[in-house]
Amino acid sequence: MENTPSFSTRASCALSQRSSRSWWSNNKEEEEEENNKKKKNNKNKKRRGTKRLPAEVKLTCFPGGAGGFETVSRFCYSSNGRVPAAATMTMRPSDICVLHSSAHLLGVAGLLAQAEALLDGLFYWTWDDLLASLRTCEPFLPLADSSGLLPKLISSLLAKMSAHDAEELTAATPFPSSSPSSPDTPGSTASSSAAAAAAATKKAFLMAKEWWFDDLAANLPPAVVAKVLTAAGAYGADNRNLTLTRFLLHYLKSSAAAAAQRTTKHRQEYAGLADTAVHGVVLMGRAAFSAGPCSGC
């Protein structure tokens, strides 16, 4: 009985154990909280020390490059997939070409339909609009050709070029065959006068420039010029048109100044145009060029 602890002793031990457990629990919570703070600080330091690279999407050979992609994106994510009416009215012909080719590439039916609707008004486009559109097609010429855009533009261009010309650009130039009279035959003097007048007319014709020569030479790259000649049926060995031959001579002479900046691709394209010009000169023969060299071409 003497070794049995009293009630007060037992209560004191119980309170001591409870206090010890409470202290241990509080310390453990504080330690966990401190560890969590350290982890958060470490994460923040890592985030601050890591450089975030901007998100990039690289698209090669996209019509119009980054600007073309931005235009298509605005169409797809604004106005529920429809270009606003005001934007359609103010859209430039060069923008229409980019949108048409992009829509064909990506398969955006709504955009393609609206671009086609705007292209239906090609007849009302100005001469400068056509040249600007053809010039912007150069970086994606194969796509513009396969989508049907390039043939429409070239067809409208040829129509405007032929509107005020007596000679049809898509047909061979007719040259009547003539047999000079012998000096001993009667009427040789009249024949000589007629031949001289014809020679003077041919020379004036050869030296003359059509109104569109300078515009095409200044705006169209050789690849587009080759497409125009192909559409007219006058590229390579098929060239039998004197007006287009004169234009080629003028075009090659005008572009000779930039020969040093030509790439290998451009040299090949110019070589094809030069070959076309040679075929035109040879096929016209003495009947067209007997009056002398074409110094004004």
C-alpha positions as CSV (number, residue, x, y, z in Angstrom):
1,M,0.0,0.0,0.0
2,E,2.9,2.3,0.7
3,N,4.3,1.9,-3.0
4,T,0.9,2.6,-4.6
5,P,1.0,6.1,-6.2
6,S,-1.6,8.5,-4.9
7,F,-4.4,9.9,-7.0
8,S,-2.8,13.2,-7.3
9,T,0.5,11.6,-8.5
10,R,-1.4,9.6,-11.2
11,A,-3.2,12.7,-12.4
12,S,0.0,14.7,-12.6
13,C,1.6,12.0,-14.8
14,A,-1.4,11.9,-17.1
15,L,-1.3,15.7,-17.5
16,S,2.4,15.5,-18.2
17,Q,2.0,12.9,-20.9
18,R,-0.8,14.9,-22.5
19,S,1.3,18.0,-22.5
20,S,4.2,16.1,-24.0
21,R,2.0,14.7,-26.8
22,S,0.6,18.2,-27.5
23,W,4.0,19.7,-27.7
24,W,5.2,17.0,-30.0
25,S,2.2,17.4,-32.3
26,N,2.6,21.2,-32.4
27,N,6.3,20.9,-33.2
28,K,5.5,18.4,-36.0
29,E,2.9,20.7,-37.5
30,E,5.3,23.6,-37.3
31,E,8.0,21.5,-38.9
32,E,5.7,20.4,-41.8
33,E,4.6,24.0,-42.3
34,E,8.2,25.1,-42.4
35,N,9.1,22.4,-44.9
36,N,6.2,23.4,-47.1
37,K,7.4,27.0,-47.1
38,K,10.9,25.9,-48.1
39,K,9.5,23.8,-51.0
40,K,7.5,26.8,-52.2
41,N,10.4,29.1,-52.0
42,N,12.6,26.6,-53.9
43,K,9.9,26.3,-56.6
44,N,9.7,30.1,-56.9
45,K,13.4,30.4,-57.2
46,K,13.4,27.8,-60.0
47,R,10.7,29.6,-61.8
48,R,12.4,32.9,-61.5
49,G,15.7,31.3,-62.7
50,T,14.1,29.6,-65.7
51,K,13.7,31.7,-68.9
52,R,10.4,31.0,-70.5
53,L,10.7,30.9,-74.3
54,P,7.9,32.4,-76.3
55,A,5.6,29.9,-78.0
56,E,6.4,29.5,-81.7
57,V,4.8,27.8,-84.6
58,K,6.9,27.4,-87.7
59,L,5.1,27.0,-91.0
60,T,7.1,26.7,-94.2
61,C,5.8,27.8,-97.6
62,F,2.6,29.2,-96.1
63,P,0.9,31.6,-98.5
64,G,1.8,35.1,-97.5
65,G,4.1,34.0,-94.7
66,A,3.3,35.1,-91.2
67,G,1.0,37.9,-92.4
68,G,-1.0,35.4,-94.4
69,F,-1.4,33.1,-91.4
70,E,-2.5,36.0,-89.2
71,T,-5.1,37.0,-91.8
72,V,-6.5,33.5,-91.9
73,S,-6.5,33.2,-88.1
74,R,-8.5,36.4,-87.8
75,F,-11.0,35.0,-90.2
76,C,-11.3,31.7,-88.3
77,Y,-11.6,33.2,-84.8
78,S,-13.7,36.3,-85.4
79,S,-17.3,36.8,-86.4
80,N,-18.2,33.1,-86.1
81,G,-16.0,32.2,-89.0
82,R,-17.1,34.9,-91.4
83,V,-15.2,37.9,-92.6
84,P,-17.2,41.0,-91.6
85,A,-18.9,42.8,-94.5
86,A,-16.8,45.9,-93.9
87,A,-13.6,43.9,-94.1
88,T,-14.7,42.3,-97.3
89,M,-15.3,45.6,-99.0
90,T,-11.9,47.0,-98.0
91,M,-9.9,43.9,-98.7
92,R,-7.1,44.4,-101.2
93,P,-6.7,42.1,-104.2
94,S,-3.4,40.9,-102.8
95,D,-5.1,39.9,-99.6
96,I,-7.7,38.0,-101.6
97,C,-5.0,36.0,-103.3
98,V,-3.4,35.1,-100.0
99,L,-6.8,34.1,-98.5
100,H,-7.8,32.1,-101.5
101,S,-4.5,30.1,-101.6
102,S,-4.5,29.6,-97.8
103,A,-8.1,28.4,-97.8
104,H,-7.3,26.0,-100.5
105,L,-4.3,24.7,-98.6
106,L,-6.1,24.4,-95.2
107,G,-9.5,23.3,-96.6
108,V,-11.4,26.2,-95.0
109,A,-14.6,26.0,-97.1
110,G,-16.2,29.2,-95.9
111,L,-13.1,31.3,-96.6
112,L,-12.6,29.7,-100.0
113,A,-16.2,30.5,-101.0
114,Q,-15.9,34.2,-100.0
115,A,-12.6,34.5,-101.8
116,E,-14.1,32.9,-105.0
117,A,-17.0,35.3,-104.8
118,L,-14.6,38.3,-104.7
119,L,-12.6,36.8,-107.6
120,D,-15.7,36.7,-109.7
121,G,-15.4,40.5,-109.9
122,L,-12.1,40.3,-111.7
123,F,-13.6,42.1,-114.7
124,Y,-13.9,45.2,-112.6
125,W,-10.4,45.1,-111.1
126,T,-8.0,47.8,-112.2
127,W,-4.9,47.1,-114.2
128,D,-2.7,47.9,-111.1
129,D,-4.8,45.5,-109.0
130,L,-4.1,42.7,-111.4
131,L,-0.4,43.4,-111.5
132,A,-0.2,43.6,-107.7
133,S,-2.1,40.3,-107.3
134,L,0.2,38.5,-109.8
135,R,3.3,39.9,-108.1
136,T,2.2,38.6,-104.7
137,C,1.6,35.1,-106.1
138,E,5.2,34.5,-106.8
139,P,6.2,33.0,-103.4
140,F,3.4,30.4,-103.7
141,L,3.1,30.2,-107.4
142,P,2.6,26.3,-107.6
143,L,-0.3,26.5,-105.1
144,A,-1.9,29.5,-106.8
145,D,-1.7,27.6,-110.1
146,S,-3.1,24.4,-108.8
147,S,-5.9,26.1,-106.9
148,G,-7.1,27.8,-110.2
149,L,-6.3,31.3,-108.9
150,L,-3.4,32.0,-111.3
151,P,-5.2,31.0,-114.5
152,K,-8.1,33.4,-113.6
153,L,-5.7,36.3,-113.0
154,I,-3.7,35.7,-116.2
155,S,-6.9,35.3,-118.3
156,S,-8.1,38.7,-117.0
157,L,-4.6,40.2,-117.7
158,L,-4.5,38.9,-121.3
159,A,-8.0,40.3,-121.9
160,K,-7.0,43.8,-120.7
161,M,-3.7,43.6,-122.8
162,S,-5.7,42.7,-125.9
163,A,-8.5,45.2,-125.4
164,H,-6.8,48.0,-127.4
165,D,-4.5,45.9,-129.6
166,A,-5.3,45.0,-133.2
167,E,-3.3,41.8,-132.9
168,E,-4.7,38.9,-130.9
169,L,-2.1,37.9,-128.3
170,T,-3.2,34.2,-128.2
171,A,-2.8,33.7,-132.0
172,A,0.1,33.5,-134.4
173,T,1.1,36.7,-136.2
174,P,0.1,36.5,-139.9
175,F,2.7,37.5,-142.4
176,P,1.8,37.5,-146.1
177,S,4.3,35.9,-148.3
178,S,5.7,38.2,-151.0
179,S,7.9,37.5,-154.0
180,P,9.9,40.6,-155.1
181,S,9.6,41.5,-158.7
182,S,12.6,41.3,-161.0
183,P,14.2,44.7,-161.9
184,D,13.7,43.8,-165.6
185,T,10.0,43.2,-165.4
186,P,7.4,46.0,-166.0
187,G,6.2,47.7,-162.9
188,S,9.5,47.0,-161.0
189,T,9.6,50.7,-159.9
190,A,6.2,50.5,-158.3
191,S,7.0,47.1,-156.7
192,S,10.2,48.6,-155.2
193,S,8.3,51.5,-153.8
194,A,5.7,49.2,-152.3
195,A,8.5,47.0,-150.8
196,A,10.2,50.1,-149.3
197,A,6.9,51.3,-147.8
198,A,6.3,47.8,-146.4
199,A,9.8,47.7,-144.9
200,A,9.3,51.1,-143.3
201,T,6.0,49.9,-141.8
202,K,7.6,46.8,-140.4
203,K,10.5,48.7,-138.9
204,A,8.1,51.1,-137.2
205,F,6.1,48.2,-135.9
206,L,9.2,46.4,-134.6
207,M,10.5,49.5,-132.8
208,A,7.1,50.4,-131.2
209,K,6.3,49.4,-127.7
210,E,2.9,48.4,-126.6
211,W,1.4,50.4,-123.6
212,W,1.8,47.4,-121.3
213,F,5.4,46.6,-122.0
214,D,6.9,48.7,-119.2
215,D,4.3,47.8,-116.6
216,L,4.8,44.1,-117.0
217,A,8.6,44.5,-117.1
218,A,8.6,46.5,-113.9
219,N,6.1,44.3,-111.9
220,L,6.1,40.7,-113.0
221,P,8.9,38.2,-112.1
222,P,10.2,35.8,-114.7
223,A,8.2,32.9,-113.4
224,V,4.9,34.8,-113.8
225,V,5.9,36.0,-117.2
226,A,6.5,32.4,-118.3
227,K,3.0,31.5,-117.0
228,V,1.5,34.4,-119.0
229,L,3.3,33.2,-122.2
230,T,2.2,29.6,-121.6
231,A,-1.4,30.7,-121.2
232,A,-1.1,32.7,-124.5
233,G,0.3,29.6,-126.2
234,A,3.5,31.3,-126.9
235,Y,6.1,29.7,-124.6
236,G,9.2,28.0,-125.9
237,A,9.0,26.5,-129.4
238,D,5.3,27.5,-129.5
239,N,6.0,31.2,-129.8
240,R,4.7,32.5,-133.1
241,N,3.5,35.9,-131.9
242,L,5.5,39.0,-132.9
243,T,4.1,41.3,-130.2
244,L,5.0,38.8,-127.4
245,T,8.4,38.4,-129.0
246,R,9.0,42.1,-128.9
247,F,7.8,42.2,-125.3
248,L,10.3,39.5,-124.4
249,L,13.2,41.4,-126.0
250,H,12.1,44.5,-124.1
251,Y,11.7,42.5,-120.8
252,L,15.1,40.8,-121.1
253,K,16.8,44.1,-121.9
254,S,15.1,45.8,-118.9
255,S,16.1,43.1,-116.5
256,A,19.7,42.9,-117.7
257,A,20.7,45.6,-115.1
258,A,19.7,43.3,-112.3
259,A,21.6,40.3,-113.6
260,A,24.1,40.3,-110.7
261,Q,21.4,39.8,-108.2
262,R,19.8,36.8,-109.9
263,T,19.7,33.5,-108.1
264,T,20.3,30.2,-109.9
265,K,16.5,29.7,-110.0
266,H,16.0,33.1,-111.6
267,R,18.8,32.4,-114.2
268,Q,17.0,29.3,-115.3
269,E,13.7,31.2,-115.6
270,Y,15.3,33.9,-117.6
271,A,17.0,31.3,-119.8
272,G,13.5,29.9,-120.6
273,L,12.3,33.4,-121.6
274,A,15.4,34.0,-123.8
275,D,14.8,30.7,-125.5
276,T,11.2,31.7,-126.2
277,A,12.4,35.0,-127.7
278,V,14.9,33.2,-129.9
279,H,12.1,30.9,-131.2
280,G,10.0,33.9,-132.0
281,V,12.7,35.7,-133.9
282,V,13.7,32.7,-135.9
283,L,10.2,31.7,-136.8
284,M,9.3,35.2,-137.9
285,G,12.4,35.1,-140.1
286,R,13.2,37.6,-142.8
287,A,9.6,38.4,-143.4
288,A,9.4,40.2,-140.1
289,F,13.0,41.4,-139.4
290,S,14.2,42.3,-142.9
291,A,13.9,46.0,-142.1
292,G,16.8,45.9,-139.7
293,P,17.6,45.3,-136.0
294,C,14.9,46.1,-133.4
295,S,16.9,48.8,-131.6
296,G,13.8,50.1,-129.8
297,C,12.8,46.8,-128.2
